[in-house]
Amino acid sequence: MTTMKWSGVIPAMTTAFDDALNVDHAFVTRHSRWLIDNGCSGIVALGSLGESGALSFDEKMAVLETVVQAVGDRAPVVAGVAALSTAEAVAIACGARARGCSGLMVLPPYIYKGDWRENKAHVSAVFAATPLSCMLYNNPPAYGTDYLPEHIAELAAEHPNFHAVKESSTDVRRVTSIRALIGDRLALLVGVDDAIVEAIYAGAVGWIAGLVNAFPRESVALFDAAMLGRLGDEQAFALYRWFLPLLRMDTVPKFVQLIKLVQEQVGMGSARVRPPRLELVGAEREQALTVIRAALAVL
């Protein structure tokens, strides 16, 4: 098991499927190694972008085994923990530990939103289930549950293995609000691709990234430029300007289909998704391809 470091560019990796829509473990292996080869500092498997909700428990465990074996000691692997029930979430967390994961990305329960007392009990149970380093995933636009800065401070005071927050509220002011309450107690990472530059300037130290699945080298270069305060440089800003139309694909409901389509266009994956998601078609697909091809034309 590799020591968890909540910093740098950590892909929320897509889950590849074959023609029969079974998990393509051979490609998952290839993709995992390629991401690390190109400078990523870890991998998150089974996140929203990984279509976790469309995978069975056994499939989730098999994906974790594949990714851990693929990267070995080169980088930590984080398991997304999302479930309908607290018991299932705890089972995923324990299964992730048994398969060699270094960290957990803990989501609120699916469907039932609950109040703060209930949500605190849910994530606390997952934090307490293993000694693994934990990151709380706050994404109110997607999940309807908002972990406010004061909630995060309360959890941080009670759970020593709670080490990071993936902040995806789309409001970079949350980064400064959390830091104002707890200082550097937690590593703050951003999960909204087109907000990464602003979030770094607000104090974020990591990026749980989406378009990195197709453009790892460019993602790492953008992240590093922002961390070094180099976005004023002509070359660095040109990279940001080039990347921004693609990064915005991470912020819409069909972000999984869009990012997998980008992967297909760069020759690193396919556009296949599992129902209820369906691949993009017609004008919607052509509009996306126009953006992708314009970017590739000047890469």
GUFIVEX-420207 format. One record per atom (N, C-alpha, C, O): y, z, x; residue in three letters. Coordinates in pm, whole numbers, padded with zeros to 5 digits, always signed. Atoms other than C-alpha are relative to their C-alpha. Layout:
// GUFIVEX-420207
YZXala...
This chain:
// GUFIVEX-420207
-00120+00000+00085met+00000+00000+00000met+00125+00000+00088met+00135+00081+00180met-00122+00013-00077thr+00340-00103+00139thr+00108+00094-00056thr+00119+00112-00177thr-00108-00089+00044thr+00635+00138+00129thr+00101-00077-00084thr+00143-00187-00048thr-00093+00067+00092met+00868+00052-00160met+00142+00011+00049met+00191+00121+00077met-00142+00004-00035lys+01218-00055-00065lys+00073-00076-00110lys+00051-00196-00128lys-00070+00060+00113trp+01445-00122-00362trp+00129-00065+00049trp+00238-00013+00027trp-00116+00071-00049ser+01677-00371-00198ser-00038-00145+00028ser-00155-00181+00033ser+00025+00140-00030gly+01717-00739-00123gly-00031-00081-00125gly-00003-00038-00237gly+00035+00091+00109val+01593-01027-00336val-00147+00018-00034val-00235-00011+00047val+00137-00026+00046ile+01284-00934-00535ile-00026-00087-00123ile+00028-00058-00230ile+00023+00089+00115pro+01155-01214-00760pro-00071+00072-00115pro-00167+00147-00094pro+00078-00027+00119ala+01053-01140-01116ala-00088-00123-00017ala-00048-00221-00080ala+00081+00121-00016met+00765-01378-01063met-00057-00049-00133met-00103+00029-00216met+00064+00061+00115thr+00647-01619-01330thr-00151+00009+00014thr-00203+00024+00125thr+00147+00003+00000thr+00279-01623-01426thr-00044-00144-00025thr-00014-00201-00129thr+00043+00141+00010ala+00122-01964-01366ala-00125-00011-00087ala-00216+00072-00079ala+00117+00028+00084phe-00123-02108-01618phe-00055-00138+00032phe+00019-00229+00070phe+00063+00130-00021asp-00374-02391-01581asp+00004-00081-00130asp+00068-00041-00227asp-00003+00089+00118asp-00435-02674-01829asp-00052+00069-00126asp-00010+00035-00237asp+00057-00071+00114ala-00636-02439-02053ala+00078+00127-00034ala+00037+00206-00118ala-00087-00116+00016leu-00357-02178-02035leu-00065+00131+00042leu-00030+00239-00006leu+00050-00118-00069asn-00569-01940-01833asn+00087+00025+00124asn+00149-00068+00176asn-00079-00030-00119val-00399-01761-01545val-00054-00079+00119val-00174-00079+00146val+00036+00081-00117asp-00399-01989-01241asp+00016+00088+00124asp+00123+00090+00186asp-00009-00096-00109his-00479-01735-00973his+00021-00067+00136his+00085-00009+00224his-00021+00071-00127ala-00490-01991-00693ala+00149-00030+00020ala+00201-00015+00130ala-00143+00027-00015phe-00131-02089-00765phe+00080+00129+00012phe+00176+00135+00088phe-00069-00129-00013val-00021-01728-00813val-00003+00046+00147val+00096+00096+00199val+00012-00034-00142thr-00150-01666-00460thr+00096-00083+00085thr+00171-00029+00167thr-00087+00089-00077arg+00031-01968-00318arg+00147+00031-00023arg+00226+00037+00072arg-00139-00027+00036his+00353-01889-00503his+00047+00132+00062his+00158+00140+00116his-00035-00131-00056ser+00352-01523-00394ser+00032-00010+00148ser+00133+00042+00195ser-00019+00012-00144arg+00316-01613-00028arg+00124-00082+00033arg+00195-00051+00129arg-00116+00086-00022trp+00582-01885-00050trp+00130+00078-00019trp+00225+00060+00056trp-00120-00080+00025leu+00835-01642-00195leu+00029+00094+00117leu+00143+00106+00160leu-00019-00090-00113ile+00780-01393+00086ile+00032-00079+00127ile+00114-00036+00207ile-00029+00085-00116asp+00776-01671+00348asp+00147-00039+00006asp+00202-00059+00114asp-00138+00045+00007asn+01125-01766+00231asn+00101+00114-00009asn+00216+00093-00048asn-00094-00109-00019gly+01278-01423+00277gly+00010+00103-00110gly+00090+00196-00098gly-00005-00101+00106cys+01214-01230-00045cys-00057+00132+00051cys-00147+00132+00136cys+00036-00131-00054ser+01171-00856+00009ser-00108+00071-00079ser-00147+00182-00044ser+00107-00056+00082gly+00907-00790-00257gly-00026-00092-00117gly+00036-00198-00128gly+00030+00080+00119ile+00761-00922-00581ile-00021+00094-00119ile-00091+00195-00108ile+00029-00066+00127val+00773-00796-00939val-00090-00092-00081val-00052-00204-00114val+00092+00073+00087ala+00472-00914-01138ala-00001+00066-00138ala+00025+00185-00151ala+00015-00049+00137leu+00426-00878-01515leu+00131+00041-00065leu+00133+00126-00154leu-00126-00023+00069gly+00792-00873-01604gly+00013-00090-00121gly-00083-00158-00159gly-00024+00089+00114ser+00946-01053-01900ser-00018-00146+00040ser-00076-00225-00034ser+00014+00137-00049leu+00963-01370-01693leu-00146-00033+00031leu-00185-00149+00030leu+00143+00019-00023gly+00595-01319-01613gly-00082-00007-00127gly-00205-00007-00121gly+00066+00011+00131glu+00513-01343-01986glu-00100+00114-00022glu-00210+00093-00074glu+00089-00115+00011ser+00364-00996-01979ser-00053+00020-00142ser-00169+00056-00161ser+00041-00022+00138gly+00357-00977-02358gly-00109-00093-00048gly-00172-00066-00150gly+00102+00097+00038ala+00123-01277-02373ala-00129+00017+00080ala-00222-00063+00066ala+00118-00026-00083leu-00130-01130-02128leu-00077+00121-00052leu-00017+00218-00098leu+00083-00116+00035ser-00421-00900-02209ser+00006+00103+00113ser+00054+00073+00223ser+00001-00104-00103phe-00464-00574-02020phe-00079-00046+00122phe-00035-00029+00235phe+00085+00044-00112asp-00745-00721-01810asp+00069-00111+00079asp+00059-00114+00202asp-00073+00105-00071glu-00535-01027-01728glu+00112+00058+00085glu+00136+00013+00197glu-00107-00064-00077lys-00248-00804-01618lys-00056+00061+00128lys+00002+00044+00235lys+00059-00061-00118met-00473-00612-01383met-00045-00105+00101met-00033-00086+00222met+00044+00107-00090ala-00615-00935-01243ala+00117-00065+00072ala+00107-00098+00190ala-00120+00054-00065val-00265-01071-01176val+00046+00093+00110val+00079+00048+00220val-00044-00095-00101leu-00172-00753-00991leu-00091-00005+00123leu-00044-00003+00236leu+00095+00010-00112glu-00488-00775-00779glu+00029-00124+00084glu+00028-00119+00207glu-00024+00125-00071thr-00411-01136-00692thr+00126+00008+00085thr+00126-00033+00201thr-00127-00005-00074val-00050-01071-00591val-00010+00097+00117val+00037+00065+00227val+00015-00098-00108val-00134-00761-00386val-00083-00060+00114val-00047-00046+00231val+00082+00061-00103gln-00409-00949-00203gln+00073-00115+00070gln+00053-00138+00189gln-00071+00115-00056ala-00182-01251-00151ala+00101+00041+00106ala+00111-00023+00211ala-00107-00037-00093val+00102-01066+00021val-00042+00106+00100val+00024+00124+00202val+00049-00100-00094gly-00098-00791+00188gly+00105+00104+00033gly+00170+00159-00056gly-00097-00100-00044asp+00121-00560+00395asp+00137-00060+00028asp+00224+00008+00081asp-00126+00066-00032arg+00404-00812+00421arg+00116+00045-00088arg+00231+00043-00045arg-00105-00036+00095ala+00595-00689+00115ala-00060+00084-00112ala-00179+00071-00142ala+00050-00080+00112pro+00566-00439-00171pro-00012-00082-00127pro+00063-00177-00149pro+00019+00061+00131val+00439-00544-00512val+00030+00104-00107val-00019+00216-00102val-00042-00087+00110val+00593-00394-00825val-00065-00051-00128val-00065-00171-00155val+00061+00036+00128ala+00412-00390-01159ala+00096+00028-00114ala+00149+00139-00125ala-00075-00023+00121gly+00607-00439-01478gly-00084+00080-00098gly-00202+00051-00117gly+00072-00086+00095val+00510-00172-01732val+00070-00010-00135val+00174+00052-00158val-00055+00020+00134ala+00575-00281-02089ala-00115+00001-00099ala-00216-00067-00078ala+00110-00015+00095ala+00364-00188-02389ala+00053+00043-00136ala+00168+00086-00149ala-00034-00047+00134leu+00366-00110-02759leu-00005+00151-00009leu+00074+00212-00082leu+00020-00145+00008ser+00249+00247-02702ser+00019+00064+00137ser+00006-00002+00240ser-00013-00074-00125thr+00312+00512-02441thr-00135+00007+00071thr-00141-00002+00193thr+00133-00008-00061ala-00064+00545-02384ala-00033-00128+00076ala-00088-00122+00187ala+00028+00127-00069glu-00093+00176-02297glu+00088-00014+00123glu+00042-00063+00227glu-00090+00008-00115ala+00210+00194-02069ala-00053+00087+00115ala-00051+00044+00231ala+00056-00088-00102val+00054+00488-01883val-00124-00064+00062val-00145-00054+00183val+00121+00066-00051ala-00273+00293-01852ala+00037-00113+00096ala-00029-00131+00199ala-00046+00107-00090ile-00087-00003-01698ile+00048+00060+00132ile+00015+00008+00239ile-00051-00064-00122ala+00088+00228-01453ala-00114+00049+00089ala-00113+00028+00210ala+00114-00050-00078cys-00237+00391-01345cys-00083-00116+00057cys-00131-00109+00170cys+00072+00117-00048gly-00407+00053-01319gly+00072-00067+00115gly+00009-00117+00209gly-00078+00059-00108ala-00124-00075-01102ala-00018+00078+00129ala-00032+00020+00237ala+00021-00082-00119arg-00163+00216-00864arg-00138-00026+00060arg-00152-00040+00181arg+00136+00022-00048ala-00538+00161-00841ala-00017-00134+00070ala-00105-00150+00154ala+00011+00134-00059arg-00481-00203-00747arg+00096-00021+00116arg+00111-00133+00164arg-00076+00008-00122gly-00245-00127-00463gly+00147-00032-00014gly+00212-00064+00085gly-00144+00025+00017cys+00100-00175-00614cys+00080+00115+00063cys+00033+00229+00072cys-00085-00098-00066ser+00386+00005-00441ser+00104+00061-00093ser+00161+00165-00063ser-00102-00048+00090gly+00617+00048-00738gly-00024-00045-00142gly-00109-00129-00169gly+00008+00033+00142leu+00662+00029-01113leu+00139-00035-00052leu+00237+00031-00018leu-00122+00032+00075met+00931-00141-01322met-00027+00039-00144met-00108-00025-00212met+00035-00062+00128val+00935+00064-01642val+00097-00046-00109val+00218-00027-00098val-00076+00051+00113leu+01052-00094-01967leu-00010+00094-00119leu-00102+00175-00126leu+00016-00075+00126pro+01121+00065-02305pro-00117-00056-00079pro-00162-00167-00051pro+00111+00052+00080pro+00843+00031-02562pro+00041-00123-00080pro+00154-00134-00126pro-00022+00118+00082tyr+00810-00302-02738tyr+00018+00040-00147tyr-00038+00141-00191tyr-00014-00004+00147ile+00917-00335-03105ile+00073+00126-00049ile+00183+00116-00103ile-00064-00121+00049tyr+00993+00031-03184tyr+00107+00043+00099tyr+00077+00074+00214tyr-00111-00028-00091lys+01335+00104-03040lys+00017+00149+00025lys+00037+00191+00139lys-00009-00145-00017gly+01353+00478-03102gly+00137+00049+00038gly+00228-00029+00065gly-00125-00063-00044asp+01629+00723-03017asp-00019+00048+00143asp-00125+00027+00203asp+00008-00040-00139trp+01706+00875-02679trp-00112+00100+00024trp-00181+00090+00126trp+00109-00098-00019arg+01463+01167-02724arg-00135-00071+00014arg-00215-00035+00100arg+00127+00073-00004glu+01178+00924-02791glu-00011-00089+00123glu-00115-00096+00188glu+00004+00088-00117asn+01272+00678-02520asn-00013+00079+00129asn-00081+00037+00222asn+00014-00085-00118lys+01311+00956-02267lys-00144+00046+00016lys-00198+00045+00127lys+00139-00044-00006ala+00964+01086-02354ala-00091-00112+00047ala-00185-00089+00124ala+00084+00115-00038his+00816+00736-02314his+00009-00027+00150his-00092-00029+00219his-00012+00034-00141val+00960+00655-01972val-00039+00117+00088val-00091+00098+00198val+00039-00118-00077ser+00907+01012-01852ser-00151+00006+00017ser-00200+00042+00124ser+00146+00000-00009ala+00537+00983-01931ala-00048-00102+00102ala-00144-00076+00175ala+00039+00101-00098val+00515+00664-01724val+00037+00045+00141val-00042+00030+00233val-00041-00050-00132phe+00713+00814-01435phe-00100+00104+00051phe-00137+00105+00169phe+00086-00112-00040ala+00484+01118-01434ala-00146-00040+00018ala-00225+00038+00072ala+00140+00041-00001ala+00160+00918-01459ala-00053-00026+00141ala-00173-00013+00165ala+00040+00030-00137thr+00155+00825-01089thr+00110+00048+00095thr+00221+00078+00051thr-00106-00032-00096pro+00342+00912-00769pro+00077-00124+00047pro+00162-00113+00134pro-00065+00123-00044leu+00455+00549-00735leu+00151+00004-00024leu+00199+00066-00119leu-00145+00013+00015ser+00823+00474-00686ser+00030-00081-00126ser-00032-00185-00150ser-00027+00061+00130cys+00975+00380-01023cys+00143-00054-00011cys+00238+00006+00039cys-00129+00058+00035met+01257+00154-01136met+00007-00011-00151met-00083-00066-00214met-00024+00013+00143leu+01395+00180-01489leu+00066-00135-00027leu+00161-00173+00041leu-00055+00131+00035tyr+01466-00157-01651tyr+00084+00015-00126tyr+00031+00042-00234tyr-00091-00009+00114asn+01772-00149-01876asn+00048-00139-00039asn+00122-00203+00035asn-00037+00135+00048asn+01813-00469-02079asn+00024+00005-00150asn-00059-00044-00227asn-00024-00011+00144pro+01973-00394-02416pro+00010-00132-00074pro-00031-00137-00190pro-00002+00125+00075pro+02038-00761-02506pro-00140-00049-00038pro-00158-00106-00146pro+00135+00049+00027ala+01664-00836-02485ala-00083+00099-00081ala-00160+00058-00168ala+00092-00098+00058tyr+01504-00509-02596tyr+00062+00091-00104tyr-00009+00166-00171tyr-00065-00080+00103gly+01763-00341-02817gly+00008+00147+00033gly+00049+00226-00052gly-00008-00139-00044thr+01740-00017-02620thr+00094+00006+00119thr+00079-00071+00215thr-00100-00009-00107asp+02030+00088-02400asp-00008+00136+00067asp+00020+00238+00005asp-00001-00124-00078tyr+01984+00347-02128tyr+00140+00017+00060tyr+00176-00050+00157tyr-00137-00021-00043leu+02338+00473-02084leu+00004+00073+00133leu-00094+00137+00171leu-00008-00069-00129pro+02462+00607-01750pro-00037+00148-00008pro-00102+00200+00083pro+00034-00142+00011glu+02431+00965-01874glu-00149+00022-00023glu-00205+00123+00020glu+00145-00007+00015his+02070+00899-01980his-00068-00016+00136his-00161+00057+00169his+00058+00026-00132ile+01993+00761-01636ile+00019+00121+00091ile-00072+00155+00167ile-00024-00118-00080ala+02151+01064-01470ala-00095+00113-00038ala-00143+00187+00048ala+00092-00104+00048glu+01937+01294-01685glu-00141-00024+00053glu-00207+00070+00098glu+00132+00033-00053leu+01618+01114-01584leu-00007+00022+00151leu-00107+00071+00203leu-00002-00015-00145ala+01720+01113-01218ala-00010+00146+00042ala-00067+00177+00147ala+00003-00143-00032ala+01761+01490-01224ala-00140+00059-00019ala-00170+00164+00038ala+00129-00058+00037glu+01408+01540-01359glu-00120-00066+00066glu-00229-00008+00067glu+00115+00074-00052his+01190+01281-01186his+00025-00044+00145his+00101-00137+00169his-00025+00033-00141pro+01177+01271-00805pro-00047-00139+00041pro+00001-00192+00141pro+00047+00135-00036asn+00989+00937-00802asn+00074-00109-00077asn+00035-00225-00074asn-00089+00097+00064phe+01259+00768-01012phe+00104-00039+00104phe+00192+00040+00139phe-00078+00039-00118his+01431+00566-00740his+00098-00113-00023his+00186-00135+00061his-00084+00119+00014ala+01602+00261-00889ala+00020-00036-00146ala-00057+00004-00233ala-00029+00054+00134val+01757+00095-01193val+00019-00151+00012val+00093-00199+00098val-00028+00142+00016lys+01737-00271-01284lys+00098-00011-00118lys+00059+00005-00233lys-00105+00000+00100glu+02064-00309-01472glu+00024-00143-00049glu+00071-00229+00026glu-00013+00134+00058ser+02067-00609-01706ser+00079+00002-00131ser+00054-00078-00220ser-00082-00007+00120ser+02322-00508-01966ser+00101-00115-00007ser+00162-00138-00111ser-00097+00109-00022thr+02536-00804-01840thr+00140+00054+00028thr+00233-00024+00047thr-00131-00062-00026asp+02823-00556-01783asp-00005+00064+00139asp-00065+00169+00156asp+00008-00052-00137val+02873-00504-01410val+00070+00135+00013val+00051+00206+00112val-00064-00131-00004arg+03088-00201-01492arg-00103+00112-00008arg-00075+00225+00032arg+00106-00100+00006arg+02761-00020-01558arg-00040+00046+00141arg-00075+00163+00161arg+00035-00036-00137val+02691-00029-01185val+00093+00109+00051val+00048+00209+00106val-00096-00101-00046thr+03009+00162-01107thr-00008+00127-00083thr+00015+00236-00031thr+00012-00118+00086ser+02958+00395-01405ser-00117+00088+00043ser-00105+00211+00046ser+00117-00077-00044ile+02611+00496-01285ile+00030+00066+00134ile-00002+00183+00154ile-00031-00056-00132arg+02732+00544-00929arg+00099+00116-00011arg+00091+00212+00064arg-00098-00108+00017ala+03022+00758-01052ala-00068+00131-00039ala-00020+00239-00004ala+00071-00120+00045leu+02771+01000-01209leu-00095+00056+00105leu-00105+00177+00121leu+00108-00049-00088ile+02499+01016-00944ile+00011-00048+00144ile-00080-00025+00224ile-00018+00044-00138gly+02637+00860-00628gly-00107-00098+00043gly-00133-00198-00025gly+00104+00088-00054asp+02363+00703-00417asp-00140+00052-00030asp-00235+00013+00037asp+00132-00054+00033arg+02078+00896-00580arg-00100-00110-00035arg-00218-00098-00003arg+00086+00111+00038leu+01937+00568-00719leu+00049-00129+00062leu+00169-00150+00078leu-00035+00137-00040ala+01927+00216-00583ala+00027-00080-00127ala-00051-00075-00222ala-00037+00077+00118leu+02101-00014-00829leu-00022-00148+00029leu+00032-00204+00124leu+00033+00142-00012leu+01965-00365-00872leu+00043-00070-00127leu+00054-00009-00233leu-00045+00078+00115val+02078-00642-01103val-00108-00099-00039val-00172-00160+00047val+00100+00091+00050gly+01849-00849-01323gly+00057-00116-00079gly-00016-00183-00152gly-00066+00113+00068val+02101-01103-01456val+00049-00095+00109val+00141-00062+00183val-00023+00086-00115asp+02112-01400-01222asp+00146-00037+00021asp+00194-00037+00134asp-00137+00049-00021asp+02466-01516-01288asp+00102+00112+00017asp+00223+00086+00021asp-00090-00112-00024ala+02610-01166-01237ala-00022+00062+00137ala+00038+00165+00169ala+00039-00066-00124ile+02464-01099-00893ile+00116+00020+00095ile+00128+00126+00156ile-00110-00013-00096val+02776-01164-00689val+00094+00113-00041val+00129+00197+00041val-00090-00104+00048glu+03000-00946-00904glu-00065+00139+00011glu+00002+00236+00045glu+00069-00129-00005ala+02736-00670-00917ala-00009+00054+00142ala+00003+00175+00163ala+00004-00045-00139ile+02702-00658-00540ile+00135+00058+00040ile+00141+00162+00106ile-00132-00053-00032tyr+03075-00612-00508tyr+00028+00132-00070tyr+00114+00209-00027tyr-00014-00128+00071ala+03042-00324-00758ala-00091+00107+00058ala-00080+00224+00021ala+00085-00100-00063gly+02774-00156-00546gly-00149-00022-00012gly-00226+00061+00036gly+00143+00028+00010ala+02437-00314-00630ala-00056-00035+00138ala+00014-00094+00221ala+00063+00025-00130val+02192-00337-00339val-00121-00091-00010val-00186-00121+00090val+00117+00085+00017gly+01923-00558-00487gly+00012-00090-00121gly+00095-00069-00209gly-00002+00102+00104trp+01850-00851-00715trp-00143-00026-00045trp-00225-00077+00032trp+00128+00039+00060ile+01549-00880-00945ile+00027-00137-00062ile+00083-00146-00171ile-00052+00134+00024ala+01587-01255-00962ala-00097-00089-00077ala-00218-00067-00076ala+00079+00094+00078gly+01468-01540-01184gly-00012-00137+00063gly-00123-00185+00087gly+00003+00134-00058leu+01568-01876-01036leu-00058-00002+00140leu-00089-00109+00193leu+00065-00010-00131val+01431-01751-00706val-00141-00057-00004val-00194-00098+00100val+00134+00057+00011asn+01093-01868-00838asn-00006-00145+00046asn-00111-00193+00089asn-00009+00139-00045ala+01208-02221-00758ala+00084-00016+00126ala+00066-00111+00202ala-00095+00012-00111phe+01480-02156-00499phe+00010+00131+00078phe+00116+00194+00077phe-00008-00128-00073pro+01391-01855-00282pro+00095-00002+00118pro+00171+00093+00138pro-00086+00006-00118arg+01570-01969+00032arg+00147+00005-00039arg+00227+00075+00023arg-00138+00002+00047glu+01891-02041-00158glu+00040+00135-00061glu+00154+00179-00045glu-00029-00131+00060ser+01867-01711-00349ser+00028+00104+00108ser+00123+00182+00097ser-00020-00096-00109val+01832-01510-00030val+00131-00028+00073val+00202+00065+00111val-00125+00035-00068ala+02121-01700+00130ala+00121+00046-00081ala+00218+00097-00025ala-00111-00043+00085leu+02348-01629-00169leu+00012+00152+00002leu+00122+00205+00014leu-00001-00146-00001phe+02249-01262-00179phe+00058+00052+00131phe+00144+00140+00131phe-00047-00046-00131asp+02307-01218+00193asp+00150-00025+00017asp+00221+00059+00071asp-00143+00032-00011ala+02647-01392+00176ala+00083+00100-00080ala+00188+00145-00034ala-00074-00095+00082ala+02757-01163-00106ala-00002+00140+00063ala+00101+00208+00064ala+00010-00132-00062met+02631-00849+00071met+00091+00011+00123met+00144+00119+00152met-00085+00002-00119leu+02825-00950+00383leu+00147-00027-00032leu+00231-00030+00057leu-00138+00027+00040gly+03140-01024+00181gly+00050-00136+00044gly+00168-00153+00075gly-00034+00131-00055arg+03133-01388+00283arg+00024-00107-00107arg+00032-00226-00075arg-00018+00101+00105leu+03188-01556-00055leu+00135-00069+00010leu+00157-00170-00056leu-00126+00070-00024gly+03538-01642+00062gly-00016-00117+00095gly+00071-00204+00102gly+00026+00111-00091asp+03384-01873+00322asp-00031-00125-00081asp-00100-00119-00183asp+00017+00124+00074glu+03385-02234+00213glu-00147-00034-00021glu-00186-00074-00131glu+00142+00037+00011gln+03014-02289+00284gln-00073+00092-00098gln-00153+00046-00179gln+00067-00095+00088ala+02901-01972+00107ala+00042-00021-00145ala-00041-00017-00236ala-00046+00021+00138phe+03118-02037-00198phe-00053-00132-00056phe-00077-00142-00176phe+00059+00126+00046ala+02988-02395-00215ala-00143+00022-00048ala-00185-00039-00146ala+00135-00034+00045leu+02636-02252-00240leu+00005+00068-00136leu-00074+00035-00225leu-00014-00070+00127tyr+02746-02020-00521tyr+00036-00098-00112tyr-00023-00093-00220tyr-00043+00097+00100arg+02920-02303-00707arg-00115-00095-00037arg-00132-00130-00154arg+00116+00087+00025trp+02611-02524-00670trp-00105+00072-00085trp-00164+00013-00175trp+00110-00075+00060phe+02373-02249-00785phe+00032+00047-00143phe-00059+00064-00224phe-00038-00068+00123leu+02571-02113-01081leu-00054-00065-00128leu-00102+00008-00215leu+00057+00057+00124pro+02465-02370-01350pro-00149+00030-00016pro-00197+00044-00129pro+00141-00035+00006leu+02102-02296-01262leu-00018+00148-00031leu-00104+00185-00110leu+00011-00145+00023leu+02153-01919-01253leu+00023+00036-00146leu-00034+00132-00197leu-00028-00028+00141arg+02288-01931-01608arg-00122-00024-00089arg-00126+00024-00202arg+00123+00021+00077met+01944-02049-01725met-00078+00130-00018met-00164+00139-00105met+00070-00128+00007asp+01826-01692-01668asp+00054+00090-00111asp-00001+00197-00135asp-00071-00089+00092thr+02056-01555-01939thr-00015-00037-00147thr+00054+00019-00231thr+00015+00047+00138val+01936-01732-02256val-00141+00029-00049val-00230+00056+00032val+00132-00038+00053pro+01639-01668-02490pro-00117-00078+00058pro-00226-00022+00073pro+00110+00081-00053lys+01430-01954-02346lys+00002-00005+00153lys-00032-00107+00214lys-00009-00003-00146phe+01479-01845-01987phe-00134-00024+00068phe-00139-00083+00176phe+00132+00022-00061val+01104-01848-01920val-00030-00149+00006val-00070-00201+00111val+00025+00145+00003gln+01067-02211-02030gln+00090-00074+00099gln+00046-00165+00168gln-00095+00068-00087leu+01378-02312-01838leu-00035+00020+00147leu-00035-00076+00224leu+00029-00026-00141ile+01284-02144-01511ile-00131-00067+00041ile-00142-00118+00153ile+00124+00071-00034lys+00931-02283-01525lys+00022-00151+00008lys-00043-00218+00088lys-00034+00142-00010leu+01077-02629-01587leu+00066-00028+00135leu+00038-00131+00197leu-00062+00018-00132val+01292-02587-01275val-00109+00002+00108val-00107-00080+00199val+00109-00004-00096gln+00980-02488-01082gln-00075-00133+00004gln-00106-00185+00111gln+00071+00128+00008glu+00805-02802-01203glu+00078-00111+00069glu+00020-00195+00139glu-00083+00107-00056gln+01096-03020-01098gln+00012+00009+00152gln+00034-00092+00218gln-00005-00012-00146val+01099-02880-00744val-00139-00006+00063val-00154+00005+00184val+00135+00013-00052gly+00721-02916-00714gly-00066+00131+00036gly-00156+00135+00119gly+00060-00130-00025met+00639-02546-00715met-00033+00069-00131met+00026+00171-00167met+00043-00057+00126gly+00466-02480-01044gly+00002-00103-00111gly+00028-00221-00088gly+00000+00086+00118ser+00439-02623-01393ser+00084+00064-00109ser+00122+00181-00099ser-00080-00049+00112ala+00631-02588-01716ala-00085+00069-00107ala-00034+00107-00212ala+00089-00057+00102arg+00329-02445-01899arg+00034+00146-00031arg+00053+00227+00060arg-00022-00136+00048val+00392-02133-02107val-00103+00031-00107val-00165-00060-00162val+00095-00040+00104arg+00175-01936-02346arg+00071+00020-00133arg+00180+00076-00138arg-00055-00030+00132pro+00239-01932-02721pro+00009+00151-00020pro-00077+00225+00028pro-00083+00080+00090pro+00435-01813-02901pro+00105-00088+00067pro+00167-00171+00000pro-00091+00093-00068arg+00651-01979-02637arg-00062-00139+00002arg-00184-00154+00012arg+00042+00140-00015leu+00631-02357-02629leu+00092-00066+00102leu+00207-00027+00118leu-00081+00073-00097glu+00752-02595-02362glu+00118-00068-00069glu+00112-00104-00186glu-00118+00069+00052leu+01094-02749-02408leu-00032-00146-00029leu-00109-00209+00043leu+00020+00140+00036val+01103-03088-02579val+00132-00061-00043val+00230+00010-00067val-00113+00072+00060gly+01350-03353-02692gly+00131+00024+00072gly+00137+00033+00194gly-00136-00012-00055ala+01722-03308-02645ala+00016+00128+00081ala+00089+00129+00181ala-00011-00126-00072glu+01682-02948-02533glu-00055-00014+00143glu+00005+00035+00239glu+00058+00022-00133arg+01456-03053-02246arg+00088-00093+00083arg+00109-00068+00202arg-00083+00096-00073glu+01677-03347-02151glu+00129+00064+00050glu+00176+00034+00159glu-00121-00069-00042gln+01984-03127-02141gln-00027+00087+00123gln+00052+00089+00217gln+00036-00083-00116ala+01808-02887-01904ala-00026-00086+00122ala+00016-00051+00233ala+00031+00088-00113leu+01681-03172-01688leu+00127-00060+00061leu+00133-00083+00182leu-00127+00052-00052thr+02034-03308-01657thr+00061+00098+00100thr+00109+00058+00206thr-00054-00103-00089val+02147-02978-01504val-00083+00011+00127val-00030+00019+00238val+00090-00016-00116ile+01843-02951-01279ile+00012-00119+00096ile+00022-00101+00217ile-00006+00119-00085arg+01860-03309-01154arg+00135-00012+00072arg+00141-00059+00186arg-00131+00002-00066ala+02233-03281-01083ala+00000+00095+00120ala+00058+00064+00224ala+00007-00094-00111ala+02161-02979-00866ala-00087-00054+00112ala-00050-00046+00230ala+00090+00053-00103leu+01870-03142-00686leu+00059-00118+00074leu+00025-00143+00190leu-00058+00119-00061ala+02074-03452-00616ala+00089+00034+00119ala+00110-00049+00207ala-00091-00037-00109val+02305-03258-00386val-00054+00114+00084val+00018+00172+00165val+00060-00110-00076leu+02063-03001-00245leu-00012-00037+00148leu-00061+00044+00227leu
